[in-house]
């Protein structure tokens, strides 16, 4: 089954939450951004 795009990849750690977006099947990830986890109550808020 094909995956829907774009795809959000998240790495949520104790200090930072890091995010990248894959816009299509063969595309490279869009630039990764990171935010300090202590600044947000939930991962959804960090988005």
N, CA, C and O atoms as a Maestro MAE file, in Angstrom:
{
 s_m_m2io_version
 :::
 2.0.0
}

f_m_ct {
 s_m_title
 :::
 protein
 m_atom[188] {
  # First column is atom index #
  i_m_mmod_type
  r_m_x_coord
  r_m_y_coord
  r_m_z_coord
  i_m_residue_number
  s_m_chain_name
  s_m_pdb_residue_name
  s_m_pdb_atom_name
  i_m_atomic_number
  :::
  1 25 0.845 -1.180 0.000 1 A "UNK " " N  " 7
  2 3 0.000 0.000 0.000 1 A "UNK " " CA " 6
  3 2 0.887 1.238 0.000 1 A "UNK " " C  " 6
  4 15 1.771 1.349 0.849 1 A "UNK " " O  " 8
  5 25 0.682 2.166 -0.917 2 A "UNK " " N  " 7
  6 3 1.495 3.380 -0.958 2 A "UNK " " CA " 6
  7 2 1.224 4.268 0.257 2 A "UNK " " C  " 6
  8 15 0.115 4.316 0.789 2 A "UNK " " O  " 8
  9 25 2.256 4.953 0.664 3 A "UNK " " N  " 7
  10 3 2.130 5.868 1.803 3 A "UNK " " CA " 6
  11 2 1.657 7.234 1.331 3 A "UNK " " C  " 6
  12 15 2.038 7.682 0.249 3 A "UNK " " O  " 8
  13 25 0.843 7.891 2.119 4 A "UNK " " N  " 7
  14 3 0.417 9.245 1.747 4 A "UNK " " CA " 6
  15 2 1.555 10.242 2.005 4 A "UNK " " C  " 6
  16 15 2.321 10.090 2.957 4 A "UNK " " O  " 8
  17 25 1.648 11.218 1.181 5 A "UNK " " N  " 7
  18 3 2.676 12.263 1.331 5 A "UNK " " CA " 6
  19 2 2.004 13.600 1.427 5 A "UNK " " C  " 6
  20 15 0.920 13.771 0.869 5 A "UNK " " O  " 8
  21 25 2.585 14.546 2.097 6 A "UNK " " N  " 7
  22 3 3.891 14.544 2.748 6 A "UNK " " CA " 6
  23 2 3.875 13.733 4.048 6 A "UNK " " C  " 6
  24 15 2.829 13.502 4.654 6 A "UNK " " O  " 8
  25 25 5.092 13.309 4.454 7 A "UNK " " N  " 7
  26 3 5.274 12.545 5.684 7 A "UNK " " CA " 6
  27 2 6.087 13.392 6.660 7 A "UNK " " C  " 6
  28 15 7.112 13.966 6.292 7 A "UNK " " O  " 8
  29 25 5.623 13.463 7.897 8 A "UNK " " N  " 7
  30 3 6.349 14.176 8.947 8 A "UNK " " CA " 6
  31 2 7.117 13.147 9.764 8 A "UNK " " C  " 6
  32 15 6.541 12.164 10.229 8 A "UNK " " O  " 8
  33 25 8.411 13.372 9.940 9 A "UNK " " N  " 7
  34 3 9.254 12.532 10.767 9 A "UNK " " CA " 6
  35 2 9.624 13.337 11.999 9 A "UNK " " C  " 6
  36 15 10.081 14.474 11.884 9 A "UNK " " O  " 8
  37 25 9.429 12.756 13.181 10 A "UNK " " N  " 7
  38 3 9.724 13.465 14.425 10 A "UNK " " CA " 6
  39 2 10.603 12.612 15.322 10 A "UNK " " C  " 6
  40 15 10.402 11.404 15.440 10 A "UNK " " O  " 8
  41 25 11.573 13.247 15.949 11 A "UNK " " N  " 7
  42 3 12.426 12.626 16.955 11 A "UNK " " CA " 6
  43 2 12.282 13.492 18.197 11 A "UNK " " C  " 6
  44 15 12.840 14.587 18.271 11 A "UNK " " O  " 8
  45 25 11.536 12.998 19.166 12 A "UNK " " N  " 7
  46 3 11.244 13.800 20.349 12 A "UNK " " CA " 6
  47 2 12.043 13.242 21.517 12 A "UNK " " C  " 6
  48 15 11.798 12.126 21.976 12 A "UNK " " O  " 8
  49 25 12.990 14.022 21.985 13 A "UNK " " N  " 7
  50 3 13.851 13.604 23.077 13 A "UNK " " CA " 6
  51 2 13.599 14.425 24.328 13 A "UNK " " C  " 6
  52 15 12.646 15.201 24.396 13 A "UNK " " O  " 8
  53 25 14.454 14.245 25.306 14 A "UNK " " N  " 7
  54 3 14.308 14.950 26.562 14 A "UNK " " CA " 6
  55 2 14.684 16.415 26.493 14 A "UNK " " C  " 6
  56 15 14.194 17.219 27.286 14 A "UNK " " O  " 8
  57 25 15.558 16.777 25.547 15 A "UNK " " N  " 7
  58 3 16.015 18.158 25.434 15 A "UNK " " CA " 6
  59 2 15.420 18.874 24.227 15 A "UNK " " C  " 6
  60 15 15.000 20.026 24.335 15 A "UNK " " O  " 8
  61 25 15.379 18.198 23.078 16 A "UNK " " N  " 7
  62 3 14.881 18.804 21.843 16 A "UNK " " CA " 6
  63 2 13.904 17.879 21.138 16 A "UNK " " C  " 6
  64 15 13.972 16.657 21.269 16 A "UNK " " O  " 8
  65 25 12.995 18.485 20.389 17 A "UNK " " N  " 7
  66 3 12.142 17.777 19.441 17 A "UNK " " CA " 6
  67 2 12.627 18.212 18.054 17 A "UNK " " C  " 6
  68 15 12.709 19.405 17.762 17 A "UNK " " O  " 8
  69 25 12.945 17.235 17.209 18 A "UNK " " N  " 7
  70 3 13.449 17.512 15.869 18 A "UNK " " CA " 6
  71 2 12.443 17.010 14.836 18 A "UNK " " C  " 6
  72 15 11.884 15.923 14.983 18 A "UNK " " O  " 8
  73 25 12.218 17.803 13.798 19 A "UNK " " N  " 7
  74 3 11.214 17.484 12.791 19 A "UNK " " CA " 6
  75 2 11.786 17.632 11.389 19 A "UNK " " C  " 6
  76 15 12.624 18.494 11.126 19 A "UNK " " O  " 8
  77 25 11.307 16.758 10.485 20 A "UNK " " N  " 7
  78 3 11.644 16.863 9.064 20 A "UNK " " CA " 6
  79 2 10.407 16.450 8.271 20 A "UNK " " C  " 6
  80 15 9.577 15.683 8.760 20 A "UNK " " O  " 8
  81 25 10.290 16.957 7.055 21 A "UNK " " N  " 7
  82 3 9.153 16.626 6.191 21 A "UNK " " CA " 6
  83 2 9.684 16.003 4.905 21 A "UNK " " C  " 6
  84 15 10.588 16.545 4.269 21 A "UNK " " O  " 8
  85 25 9.113 14.853 4.527 22 A "UNK " " N  " 7
  86 3 9.392 14.219 3.245 22 A "UNK " " CA " 6
  87 2 8.221 14.550 2.335 22 A "UNK " " C  " 6
  88 15 7.125 14.027 2.537 22 A "UNK " " O  " 8
  89 25 8.426 15.422 1.321 23 A "UNK " " N  " 7
  90 3 7.314 15.884 0.495 23 A "UNK " " CA " 6
  91 2 6.790 14.859 -0.511 23 A "UNK " " C  " 6
  92 15 5.633 14.939 -0.923 23 A "UNK " " O  " 8
  93 25 7.638 13.882 -0.919 24 A "UNK " " N  " 7
  94 3 7.203 12.876 -1.885 24 A "UNK " " CA " 6
  95 2 8.097 11.642 -1.767 24 A "UNK " " C  " 6
  96 15 9.061 11.637 -1.002 24 A "UNK " " O  " 8
  97 25 7.775 10.616 -2.517 25 A "UNK " " N  " 7
  98 3 8.455 9.327 -2.421 25 A "UNK " " CA " 6
  99 2 9.963 9.420 -2.594 25 A "UNK " " C  " 6
  100 15 10.698 8.880 -1.767 25 A "UNK " " O  " 8
  101 25 10.441 10.068 -3.613 26 A "UNK " " N  " 7
  102 3 11.875 10.088 -3.899 26 A "UNK " " CA " 6
  103 2 12.578 11.370 -3.444 26 A "UNK " " C  " 6
  104 15 13.775 11.541 -3.673 26 A "UNK " " O  " 8
  105 25 11.854 12.235 -2.823 27 A "UNK " " N  " 7
  106 3 12.438 13.510 -2.395 27 A "UNK " " CA " 6
  107 2 13.254 13.338 -1.118 27 A "UNK " " C  " 6
  108 15 12.987 12.458 -0.299 27 A "UNK " " O  " 8
  109 25 14.244 14.192 -0.973 28 A "UNK " " N  " 7
  110 3 14.991 14.251 0.279 28 A "UNK " " CA " 6
  111 2 14.143 14.989 1.311 28 A "UNK " " C  " 6
  112 15 13.214 15.722 0.976 28 A "UNK " " O  " 8
  113 25 14.486 14.774 2.543 29 A "UNK " " N  " 7
  114 3 13.756 15.460 3.608 29 A "UNK " " CA " 6
  115 2 13.970 16.958 3.498 29 A "UNK " " C  " 6
  116 15 15.068 17.422 3.189 29 A "UNK " " O  " 8
  117 25 12.919 17.700 3.753 30 A "UNK " " N  " 7
  118 3 13.042 19.154 3.847 30 A "UNK " " CA " 6
  119 2 13.917 19.445 5.064 30 A "UNK " " C  " 6
  120 15 14.121 18.560 5.895 30 A "UNK " " O  " 8
  121 25 14.429 20.643 5.184 31 A "UNK " " N  " 7
  122 3 15.314 20.954 6.316 31 A "UNK " " CA " 6
  123 2 14.707 20.562 7.662 31 A "UNK " " C  " 6
  124 15 13.511 20.728 7.905 31 A "UNK " " O  " 8
  125 25 15.555 20.049 8.506 32 A "UNK " " N  " 7
  126 3 15.143 19.648 9.849 32 A "UNK " " CA " 6
  127 2 15.123 20.881 10.732 32 A "UNK " " C  " 6
  128 15 16.007 21.734 10.645 32 A "UNK " " O  " 8
  129 25 14.128 20.970 11.568 33 A "UNK " " N  " 7
  130 3 14.113 22.042 12.551 33 A "UNK " " CA " 6
  131 2 13.988 21.417 13.931 33 A "UNK " " C  " 6
  132 15 13.466 20.312 14.078 33 A "UNK " " O  " 8
  133 25 14.467 22.130 14.934 34 A "UNK " " N  " 7
  134 3 14.377 21.610 16.289 34 A "UNK " " CA " 6
  135 2 13.923 22.694 17.240 34 A "UNK " " C  " 6
  136 15 14.195 23.880 17.053 34 A "UNK " " O  " 8
  137 25 13.225 22.247 18.261 35 A "UNK " " N  " 7
  138 3 12.721 23.159 19.280 35 A "UNK " " CA " 6
  139 2 12.996 22.533 20.651 35 A "UNK " " C  " 6
  140 15 12.972 21.309 20.781 35 A "UNK " " O  " 8
  141 25 13.254 23.342 21.663 36 A "UNK " " N  " 7
  142 3 13.478 22.795 23.000 36 A "UNK " " CA " 6
  143 2 12.172 22.237 23.578 36 A "UNK " " C  " 6
  144 15 11.150 22.924 23.593 36 A "UNK " " O  " 8
  145 25 12.212 21.001 24.049 37 A "UNK " " N  " 7
  146 3 10.991 20.368 24.558 37 A "UNK " " CA " 6
  147 2 10.453 21.048 25.813 37 A "UNK " " C  " 6
  148 15 9.247 21.013 26.058 37 A "UNK " " O  " 8
  149 25 11.311 21.658 26.602 38 A "UNK " " N  " 7
  150 3 10.861 22.312 27.847 38 A "UNK " " CA " 6
  151 2 9.958 23.510 27.561 38 A "UNK " " C  " 6
  152 15 9.249 23.968 28.457 38 A "UNK " " O  " 8
  153 25 9.970 24.023 26.340 39 A "UNK " " N  " 7
  154 3 9.158 25.191 25.987 39 A "UNK " " CA " 6
  155 2 7.713 24.848 25.689 39 A "UNK " " C  " 6
  156 15 6.893 25.750 25.519 39 A "UNK " " O  " 8
  157 25 7.372 23.547 25.620 40 A "UNK " " N  " 7
  158 3 6.040 23.118 25.211 40 A "UNK " " CA " 6
  159 2 5.489 22.064 26.154 40 A "UNK " " C  " 6
  160 15 6.244 21.261 26.703 40 A "UNK " " O  " 8
  161 25 4.186 22.062 26.344 41 A "UNK " " N  " 7
  162 3 3.542 21.093 27.243 41 A "UNK " " CA " 6
  163 2 3.411 19.714 26.598 41 A "UNK " " C  " 6
  164 15 3.525 18.696 27.281 41 A "UNK " " O  " 8
  165 25 3.168 19.676 25.259 42 A "UNK " " N  " 7
  166 3 2.969 18.407 24.564 42 A "UNK " " CA " 6
  167 2 3.725 18.423 23.232 42 A "UNK " " C  " 6
  168 15 4.068 19.495 22.732 42 A "UNK " " O  " 8
  169 25 3.990 17.241 22.650 43 A "UNK " " N  " 7
  170 3 4.600 17.216 21.317 43 A "UNK " " CA " 6
  171 2 3.762 17.939 20.281 43 A "UNK " " C  " 6
  172 15 4.305 18.576 19.378 43 A "UNK " " O  " 8
  173 25 2.457 17.849 20.400 44 A "UNK " " N  " 7
  174 3 1.581 18.558 19.460 44 A "UNK " " CA " 6
  175 2 1.769 20.069 19.560 44 A "UNK " " C  " 6
  176 15 1.768 20.765 18.544 44 A "UNK " " O  " 8
  177 25 1.929 20.572 20.771 45 A "UNK " " N  " 7
  178 3 2.182 22.001 20.948 45 A "UNK " " CA " 6
  179 2 3.503 22.410 20.294 45 A "UNK " " C  " 6
  180 15 3.621 23.515 19.763 45 A "UNK " " O  " 8
  181 25 4.475 21.535 20.332 46 A "UNK " " N  " 7
  182 3 5.785 21.843 19.742 46 A "UNK " " CA " 6
  183 2 5.713 21.966 18.225 46 A "UNK " " C  " 6
  184 15 6.501 22.691 17.618 46 A "UNK " " O  " 8
  185 25 4.764 21.254 17.613 47 A "UNK " " N  " 7
  186 3 4.592 21.366 16.161 47 A "UNK " " CA " 6
  187 2 4.144 22.751 15.790 47 A "UNK " " C  " 6
  188 15 3.945 23.040 14.610 47 A "UNK " " O  " 8
  :::
 }
 m_bond[187] {
  # First column is bond index #
  i_m_from
  i_m_to
  i_m_order
  :::
  1 1 2 1
  2 2 3 1
  3 3 4 2
  4 3 5 1
  5 5 6 1
  6 6 7 1
  7 7 8 2
  8 7 9 1
  9 9 10 1
  10 10 11 1
  11 11 12 2
  12 11 13 1
  13 13 14 1
  14 14 15 1
  15 15 16 2
  16 15 17 1
  17 17 18 1
  18 18 19 1
  19 19 20 2
  20 19 21 1
  21 21 22 1
  22 22 23 1
  23 23 24 2
  24 23 25 1
  25 25 26 1
  26 26 27 1
  27 27 28 2
  28 27 29 1
  29 29 30 1
  30 30 31 1
  31 31 32 2
  32 31 33 1
  33 33 34 1
  34 34 35 1
  35 35 36 2
  36 35 37 1
  37 37 38 1
  38 38 39 1
  39 39 40 2
  40 39 41 1
  41 41 42 1
  42 42 43 1
  43 43 44 2
  44 43 45 1
  45 45 46 1
  46 46 47 1
  47 47 48 2
  48 47 49 1
  49 49 50 1
  50 50 51 1
  51 51 52 2
  52 51 53 1
  53 53 54 1
  54 54 55 1
  55 55 56 2
  56 55 57 1
  57 57 58 1
  58 58 59 1
  59 59 60 2
  60 59 61 1
  61 61 62 1
  62 62 63 1
  63 63 64 2
  64 63 65 1
  65 65 66 1
  66 66 67 1
  67 67 68 2
  68 67 69 1
  69 69 70 1
  70 70 71 1
  71 71 72 2
  72 71 73 1
  73 73 74 1
  74 74 75 1
  75 75 76 2
  76 75 77 1
  77 77 78 1
  78 78 79 1
  79 79 80 2
  80 79 81 1
  81 81 82 1
  82 82 83 1
  83 83 84 2
  84 83 85 1
  85 85 86 1
  86 86 87 1
  87 87 88 2
  88 87 89 1
  89 89 90 1
  90 90 91 1
  91 91 92 2
  92 91 93 1
  93 93 94 1
  94 94 95 1
  95 95 96 2
  96 95 97 1
  97 97 98 1
  98 98 99 1
  99 99 100 2
  100 99 101 1
  101 101 102 1
  102 102 103 1
  103 103 104 2
  104 103 105 1
  105 105 106 1
  106 106 107 1
  107 107 108 2
  108 107 109 1
  109 109 110 1
  110 110 111 1
  111 111 112 2
  112 111 113 1
  113 113 114 1
  114 114 115 1
  115 115 116 2
  116 115 117 1
  117 117 118 1
  118 118 119 1
  119 119 120 2
  120 119 121 1
  121 121 122 1
  122 122 123 1
  123 123 124 2
  124 123 125 1
  125 125 126 1
  126 126 127 1
  127 127 128 2
  128 127 129 1
  129 129 130 1
  130 130 131 1
  131 131 132 2
  132 131 133 1
  133 133 134 1
  134 134 135 1
  135 135 136 2
  136 135 137 1
  137 137 138 1
  138 138 139 1
  139 139 140 2
  140 139 141 1
  141 141 142 1
  142 142 143 1
  143 143 144 2
  144 143 145 1
  145 145 146 1
  146 146 147 1
  147 147 148 2
  148 147 149 1
  149 149 150 1
  150 150 151 1
  151 151 152 2
  152 151 153 1
  153 153 154 1
  154 154 155 1
  155 155 156 2
  156 155 157 1
  157 157 158 1
  158 158 159 1
  159 159 160 2
  160 159 161 1
  161 161 162 1
  162 162 163 1
  163 163 164 2
  164 163 165 1
  165 165 166 1
  166 166 167 1
  167 167 168 2
  168 167 169 1
  169 169 170 1
  170 170 171 1
  171 171 172 2
  172 171 173 1
  173 173 174 1
  174 174 175 1
  175 175 176 2
  176 175 177 1
  177 177 178 1
  178 178 179 1
  179 179 180 2
  180 179 181 1
  181 181 182 1
  182 182 183 1
  183 183 184 2
  184 183 185 1
  185 185 186 1
  186 186 187 1
  187 187 188 2
  :::
 }
}
